[in-house]
């Protein structure tokens, strides 16, 4: 075990001691920090990720050309006119009347421009039963959804007059409006409901209103401060709404957890008979240290997202890192000050039958909180640790097995939302009649002179060869922007909404058609973008980022655990157990969302794939959050071992005494993440289910069974550190309550700590 003499107390103990001595100053500094961060962030405004920042490669190049040219692409809309039976054709008078009526109706709204007839653009299906009227919405494409209502109503009126035809509108603006109406408040409601859910669970955990409010209050202030900081930082690294939502989730989870750890330890020491001053010191020196180790580890994990090269991931990583750092600092500074100020008043608002006074068990050592369930589990685990390891690890590996065949892709419209919405059914009908027509590839052509003969010839050749090569069935549409010397070429891809087949068509365009046509013109740029291209470029870039991100997170987490516990064994087992937890979460995701096992229970039938960004996102988030519990439990085991207990007794003590707080923290996280599992969007549902399942596994099987069983098997080897590693910086210190109590009367400066 090494040297057991009392060492200098660490940063957490010093911070807690200073805050308790300067209570009002600490609280005032925190409030000032939050107010200043919010004020400065609001004044600076937030810079969001632009299209050209989103990806590298051709998608980035295309977005850059469009932005540099100052071209605002309008929101395009399409009206599908389709015969319901098999008899009516586009050449029939009744069909032509319907087309003319649609053109006249949408033009009459005054909200559209560039209306085209299918008879002019040749947008008639091969079987002659379907045709497309196409037009653009006037004004800013980002707000087109707010102006499309009159157009939708005009199309509905035409439908009423032509019962033998199906007349339906789809496009960027109409989809925006439909989804805002159906799901617009979905995500926001989930965010808002997370706070009351967390508060309710904390009320059950603490049995007192004030004690339950403190973690929520500190988490909310940490989130508010981080939102302000995001505004300031966004001028260097752009942020996004997605990053903001992820920051809120992570901030609430770790903010509540850290305060929960601290409060539970302070209360436990007071219940054990220590005075409030000493209890606060013990909590600062023990749980405070665990919070710092955990917080730094989580920050390192979140920093892994910065290595993806994807602007959205970088924004999420930096926002999450900041909120964890802010919550960590608040937990070890302002929380001790508040506890010192409140004193016994932290127990105000006691709830009958829930307050711990009604459920404590006494023993000769004073008043002690124990979990009967986990005591029974630990007894069985420690009696047969080898069997426990085989059973628990085997079960987790079996759960993780489906992850081997994981299929990732950007979800199509019908995968993301199902076919419950009429517009999704319209999307499917358009794709069936005009494969790739609803989401064509877009070639952005930039030339010195877009009207030069050789450029026009190359454009014509590209249009012809795109169809003859089999990449598209046409029609290939070209829009010229003469003033900017830019042309947009829209190519419906063979494969349509089947991204695998559409991806093959895209490769043919990029690798065969473009080099033989547009590629023959010197100085001409022709990057290909669009939904399919964006999905492919995103996948390619993400695949290249997986190894660096995994390596960074694992190596730095290993190093931090090694320095924090000065044990090669604990550092190694921590990484292995966390990877096992992440693997099990992957397996559950694939089983439910890809293979459909139990998919009906969460409303995920027919998805068939995992959203591209989720595996890497889950790895980073889960690796960080699982370290949260791991550091707390192992710190308690180490503390008991330092106090002289055998390793087996220290494991029993550490797991049982932390069972309550780990369970409470896990229940909060699972409940909050499960809320997101109820959302209608499959990507959010996958995120919620994956996070909730992983945290549940981590707090039960990993921390309650596998960790104690592995440590029991290793025995004294848990504390092994090779001699050649003794030169490493020593970030440990004596965490035992007895050591803290011996110096509790005075702080490092010889002053009493007021309570």
N, C-alpha and C positions, 0 to 999 in steps of 0.2 A: 504493500500500500504506500510505502514511502514515509516521508517525514510527517508526523502528526502534530507537531508543535503549532501553536497558534500563529497564523500568518497575518499579514496586513490585510484588513478587510478591503473588498473590492469596490469598484465604481458604483455599483447599485447601492451598497450600504452607505457609502459616502453621500451619494445623491439623496437617498432617503433621509439620512441624518440632517443634512443641510436644510432640506425642505421642511422637516418637522421643526427645526429650530427657527426657521424664517417662514412661518406658515403663510402669512398674508402676502409676503413678498413673492413666494413661489406661486400662489394662486394669481396674484396680480400680473406676474410675468407671463403666465400661461394665457390669461384672458387677453392681455395686450398683444401677445403673439398671434392668437386666433383672429382678433379684430384687425390687426395690421395686415396679416396674410390675406384675409378676405377683402379688405379695402384696396390694397395694392393690386391684387389679382383682378378685382372688378374694374379698377381704373385702367389697367393694362389691357384688359380684354383677352379672350382666348383665341389663339391661332389654331385652326383645325387642319388636319391632314388633307391635302388636295389630291386630286386624281393622279397627278404626275408624281406625287410622293408615294402612292400606295405600293407600287411594284417596281421592280427593275425590269430589264429586258424590253421587249417590243411594246408591251402595254405602257410602260413608262415613256418610251420614246414617242408613241402616238399621242399620249396625253400632253407631253411637253410641246409638241408641234401645235396642237390645238390651242393650248394656253398662250404660247408665244404669238400665235396669229390673232389672238383676241376673238376667236370664233366661239360664239355661244350656241352649242347644239340644242335645238328645240326639243321638246318632248313630243315624240312621234306617236300617233294614234292610228289604229287600223280598225275598220269595220268589216267583219266577216259576214258575207251574204252567201247562204248555203241552202240548197234544196233539201227539204226534210224527207221527201220521197226520192225515188230513183228516176222519175220521169222528167222533171223540170231541169233545163240546162241554161247555162249563161247566155246562150244565143236566143232563147225564147223571149218574146215580148214582155211577159209578166216579170221575168228576171231583170230585163233591161229597165223596166219601169221602177223596180225596187232600187236599182243602182242609182238611177237619176234622182229618185226621191231622197235617198241618203245624201247624195252630193248636195242637193238643194237645201236639205234640212241642216246639215252641219255648217254650211256656208252662211245660212241665215242667222246663226247664233252670234256671229261677229267675233268669235273666240278663236277661230282657226284660220290657217292660211295654207297655200300650196295644196289644195285638194286635188287628188288625181283619180281618174276613173280607171277601173281595171281593163277597160277596152283600149285605153291608151298605153298603159304600162305593162299590159300582157300578164297581169297578176290574176290569172284564171287557172284553176287546178287542172291536172292532166285529164281527169274524168269529166271536166266541164261542169261540175255541180257546185263549185265554190269559186268565189271571187272576193277580192280585197279592194276596198276603197281606203286610200291612205291620205293622211294630212298631218300637219304639225300644229301644235298649240302655240298661240301667240304668247309673248312675254317670257319671263324667266322660267326655265325648265324645272328649277327646284321648287317653285310654287305653283306649277301647272295643275297639281292635284286640287288646289283650292278653287280653280276656275273651270274645271271640266264638267261640273254638274249640269249646266245647260246643254252641253253637247250630248251627254249621256241621255238626258230626257228627250232630246230631239230624235235620237236613234230609237229610243223606246217607242216614240209615237209612230215612227215609220214601221216598226215591227207590228204594231197593232193593225195596221192596214194591209199587211201581207202575211196572212196566216200560213201559207204554204211554204214560206221561207223562214230560215233562222237568221235573224239579223242581230249581231252582237258586237260590242265594241271592246277593244283591248289595246293597251299601250302603256307607256310610262306614267302618264297622268292618271288614267283610269285605275291602274293598279295601285298607284300611290293613294288615291282616295279610298279605294275599296279596303286596302289593308289598314289605313288609318282609322276608318270607320269600324272595322272588325277587331283590330288588335292594337289600335293606337294607344289605349290606356292600359293595355295588358301588362307591359313591362313596368310602367310607372307604378301601377297598383302593387305589383310584386315588390318593388323597392320600398314603397311606403309601408306595406304590411310586414316587412322584415323586422322593423323596429319594435312594434307592439308584440310580435311573436317572441322576440328575444327578451323583452321586458317580462312577459308572462312566465317564461321559463326561469328567469332569474328570481322572480317572486317565489316560485316554488322552491328553488335552490336555497335562497337565503331566508325566506319566511319573514322578510321585513322590507317595507317599501323603500326606505332611504338606501339601504344596502343594495337593493336591486337597481335603483335609479343611477347610482354612481357609475357602474360600468357603461351603461347606455349613454349617460351624459358625456363621459370622457370619450367614448367612441364617436359620438356625434360631433363633438368639438374638434376631434382629430380629423374627421372627414371634412368639416367646414374649412379648417385651416388648409388642408391639402387641396381642396378645390381652388382656393386662392392661389396657392403655390403653383398649381397646374397652369393658371393663367399667366403667371410670370415666366415659368419654364417653357411654355408653349412658343415663346418668341425665339427660342433656341431649338427646341424639338417639338414640332406640332403635336397637339393632342386630338381627341375625338370623343364623341358621345359614348362610344363603346368603352373607351378607356375610363371614362367617368363612371359608367355603370360597374365595371369590374373593380374600380377603386372603392366604390361604395360597398360592394360585397366583401372584399378583402378587409377593408377598414372596419366594418362592423364585426366581422368574424374575429380578427386578431385583437381589436380594441377591447371588445367584451371579454375575450379569453384572458388577456393579460391582466385586466383588472380583477377578473374572477380568481385567477391564481393568487394574486396579491391579497385580496380580501379574505379568501378562504384561509390562507396561512395565518393572517393576522388574527382572525377569529379563532382559529384552532389553538393558537398559542394562548390566547386569553382564556379559552375554555379549559386549558391545561393548568390554569392557576397563575399564569404570569400577569404582571401588571401591564396596563395598556402601553406604557413607554417601552418596556422590554419586548412585548409582543410586536410592536411596530418595528423595532430594530431587527428582530429575528426575521420578520417578513421581508424587510429590505435586503438583508444579507443573504437570504435563501431564495425566496420566490423572485425577488428583484433581480438577482443574478441570473436565474433561469430565464427570466423575461428578456434580459439583454442578450444572452447566448441565443435564445430562440429568435429574437428579433433580427439579429445580425445574420443568422442563418437564412431566415425567410427573405431578407433583403438580397442576399447573395443569389438565392433561387430566382427571385423576381428579376434580378439583373441579367439572368440568362437570356431573357427575351430580347435584350439589346443586341444580341449577336445574330438575330435572325435576318437582319437587313430589310425587314418588312416594317413599314412605317406604323401600321396599326398595332403590331406586336410591340414595337419599341415604345409606343405611347402607353399601351397597357402595362408593360413592364415598369416603366419609369413612374407612372401614376401609382401603381401598387407598391413599389419600393418606397415612395415618399410617404404614403399613408401608414405603412408598417413602421417606418422610422419615427414618424410623428407620434403614433400611438405608443410605441415603445418608450420614447422620451417622456410622454405624459404619464405613463404608468409608474415610472420610477421617480418622478419628481412631484407633479401636482397631486397625485393620488395620496402619497404619504402626508402631504400638507393638509389635504381635506380630511383624512382620517384623524390627524392630530387635532384639527379644529373641531371636528364633530364629536370625538370621544365616544361616550356611551350613546350619544344621539344617533349614531349610525344604525342602532337597532330600533329606531322610531318606526311606527307603522307596522307593528308585529301582526302577522296573520295567524290566527288560531290554527293549531294542528299542523302548521307548516314550519313554524319557527323551531330551530334546533333544540331549544330548551325542552321541548316536548318529546324529543326522539334521541336523546343522548344516552350512551351507555357509560357507566362509571367503572373505573378499575383503580388499582392501587396507585397508579401514576397520575391520577387526577381524572379530568373529564376528557374523553377521547371519542372522536368520530370514527366509526368503522362501518364498512359495508358488509353486511352478512352474506350477501350474494357473492361478492368478490372474494371474501374470506374463504367461502366454501370452494369456489373455483380454484383459488390459489393453493388450497390444501391438496386438491387432486392433482394440479399441475406440478407442484413441487415434489409430490410423492412419486410421480412417474414422468420426469421431465423429457426423457427420450421419446416415450410414446406420445407425449403432448406435442413435441416438435414434429414428429412424423405425421401425426393426424392433422395438425393445424397447417403445416407447410404443404402437405399433400392436398388438403382442401383448397387452399389458396391457389396452388398451381393448377388444379383442376378448373377453378373458376377463371383463371387467367388464360387457359388453353385456347379458347376461341379467338383471342387477340392475335394469334399467329396468322389468321386469314383476314385481318382487318383490311377493309376497302375504304379509302377516303376519297371524297370528291366534294366539289361545291354543289350543294343540293339544288336541283331544279325546282321550279315553282310548285309542281305537283308534289314533289317530295317534301318540300318545306311546309306546305300548308294543307296537303291532302286535296281531295276533290269536293270538299264540303262547300266551297265558294263557287258561285256560277262563273266567275272570271277565270278560275283555274280550269274549269271544263272548257271554256272558250279557248284558253291557251292550248289545251290538248287537241282540240278540233283544228285549230290553225296549224299546229305542227303536223297533224296527220295529213291534212290537205296540201300543205306547203312546207315540207320538211326544212327546218331551219329558218323559216320565214319570220317567226316571231322574235328570234334572237340571232340575226345574221352576223357573220364576221364583217368587220369594218376595216377596210384598208385606207389608211390615211396617207395620201400621196402629197409630198412636198417637192416642188421643182422650182428652178430659177424662173421659168416661164411655163405656167401650167397649160398655156395655149400653143406652145411650140409644136410643130408638126410631129417631131419624134415622140413627144410626150403623149399627144392625142393618139398616135398610132399604137404606142405601147399600152395605153388604157383600153383601146379597142381590142387589142390582142389578148390582154388579160381577161377581159369580159368573155371573149369567145372561148379561150382555153380553160377558164374556170369551169365552164359547163362541159366541154369536150373531154376534160380529164376525169370527170366523174366526181369532182369535189362538190359540185353544185348542180341542181336542176334548173337554176334560174328562177325568176329573172334577176339579172345582175344590174343594179341601179347605180348610176354615177351622178354625183352632185358636185358642181364646180363652184369654187369661191375664187373668182378671177382676181379680186383685189389683193387677196392674201397668197395667191399662187398655190392654193391647196385644193385637193379634190378628195371627196369621200366616195369610196366604192363599197356598196353593200352587197354581200355575197351570202345568200341562204345556203347553209351547209347541209350536205346529205348526212343524215343521221338525226337531224332535228334535236329533240330533247334528250336523246340517248348520247350522253357526253362522250362515251367511249368511241362510238362510231363517228360522231361529229369531230372528235379529236383527230381521227384518222384523216378526215376531209381537210381539217385545218393544216395538218402536216403536209398534205399534198399541195395545198395552196402555197405554203411557206417554202417548201423544199423543191417543188417542181414548177408550178405555174409562175410564181413571181420571178425567179431567176431567169426564166426563158422569155419574159416579156418586160416587165417594169425594170428588172435588173439590168437590162441592156442599155438603159439611158444613164449616161454619166451624171453624177451629182444629184440623182433623184433618190429621195428617201421614201420608203413604202412600208412602214411597220403595220402589222395586222393586229387589231385589237377586237374587242367584243366579249360577250360572256364566256364563250368557249375558250377563246385565247387567254382571257384573264384567269380563268380557272386553271388552264395548263401552266401558264407562267407562274401563278401562285404556287401550284404543286411543285414545280421544278425548283423554285427558290426555297420553299419550305423544306424539301427533301435535302437540299444542300446545307440547310441550317441545323438539321436534327443532330448530327454528330457533334459539332462545336458546342451547341447549347447543352446537350446531355453531358458532355465532358466537362464543361465549365462548372455546371451546377454540382455534379458529383464530386469533382476534385476539390472544389472550394468548400463544399459542405463537409467533406471528409477532413480537410485541414482544420476547419473551425472546431469540429467535434474533438479532434486530436488535441488542439491547444486548450480547449475548454475543460476537458476531462483528463488530459494527459494519460490516455489509454489507447493504444493501437487497436485493441480488441473492441472496445466500445465504439470507436470511430468506424471500424469495418462493419460490425454488426448493425450499426445504425443505418448505413447506406444500403445494406442487403435487405433489411426489413422494410425500408421505405420503398425500394424498388419492387419488392414483392407486393406491397400495398397498391402501388401504381399499376402494376401488371394485372392485379385482380380487378381494378376499376376498368381497365381497358377491356378485359374479358367480359364483364357485365355489359358494357356499352355495345360490344360487337354482338353478343348473344341477343340482346333486346332489340337494338335498332337495325342491325344488319341481317341477322337470322330470324328475327321476329319471335323469339322465345319469350312469351309473356308480354309481348308488345301491346296487346289489347288492354292490359292493366294500366298502362301509362299513355294510351292513345297514340301509339307509334307504329301502326300497321302500315306495311308497304313502303317503308323508307328505304331499306336495302343498302344503306351506306352511312358512314360517319362523316360529318362535316369536316372539311380539310384541316381547319385550324385547330380543331379540338384536341387531338392527341398531344401535341406539343404544349398547348396551353394548359391542359390538365396535368401534364408531367411537372411543369414549373410550379403551378399553384399547389398541387397536392404534395409535392416534395417539400415545399415551404411549410404548409399547414401541418403536415404530419410530424415535422420536426418540432412543432409547437408542443404537442403532447409528449413526444419522445424526450426532449430536453427536460421537461418538467418531471417526468417519472424517474428518469435516470439520475437527475440531480438529487431527488429525494432518496434514492437507493444509495448513492454515493455519500450523501450526508449521514445516513444511518451507519454506513460502513466506517466512516471517519470517527463515528462516535464509539466504535468498538464492537459493533454487532458482527456476527459472522455474515458471510456473503449471502447465505440462504435466508437468514433472519432479516438481513437488510432488504433483500428482494421482497420478502413477505411484507415488511413494514412499508417500503416505498410504494408498492402497487396498491395495497389496501388503503393506505392513508390518502393517496391521490385519486382513488377510484371515484369518489364523489365529485370532485372538481372536474376531472377528465370527463366523466359521464355528463355533467351539466354542460360543459363547454361543447362536447360532441353533439348533445341533443339540440343545442342552439344552432350549431352549424348545419346539422342535418335538416332541421326544420326550415331554416332560411333557404338552403339550397333546394330543398324539396318544393318550395314555393315556385321556384323557377322551372322545376320539372312539370308543373301544371300548365305552363304557358302553351299557347297554340303553335308557336313557331318551333319546328323540330330542332333547329340548332340550339335554341335556348333550353328546350326540353332535354336534349342530350347533355348539355352542360350541367343542368340542375341534377339530373339523375346520376351522372358520373361523379360529380362532387359529393353528393349526399351518400352514395354507396361507398365511395372510397373512405370518407370520414368515419362512417359507421364501422367498416371493416377495421380501420386503423385503431379506433378507440376500443374495440372489443377483442377481436381475434389477435391483432398484432400486440397491443399494449397489455391485454389481460391474460393472454395465453402464450403466444410465441416468444415475446420478449423475456418474461420471467423464466420460461422453460429453457431458452438458450443460455441465459445468464446462470441458471442453476447448473446446467451441464458444464459450463466453462469454469465455474467456481472462482478461485483466486486468479485464474488467468484473465478474468475480466479487467483486471487492473494492470495488465502487462504493458510495459513501455521499454523497448530495447534501450540499452545504455547509450547507443549512438544517437538516440533521440532526446536524451536528457538535456541537450543544449538548446532545445526549443524554448521559446518564451513560455513562462509559467503564468497562465491566466487563471489558475485555480486559486482558491483560498479556503480557509477553514469555514465551512458553512454550518457547523453544528450549533444548535441553540445554546448549548452550554458555554461555548467559546464566546458567543455574542453576549450572553448574560453576564459573564465575568467582567465585561467592559461596558455593560449597559448603563451604569451610573453616570459615565462621562463619555463624551464623544472624543474624536481625535484631537480636538482643541481644548479638551478639559471642561467643556460646558455641558450642562444638563440639557436633555431634550424635553421641551415642554409638551404635554399631552392635554 
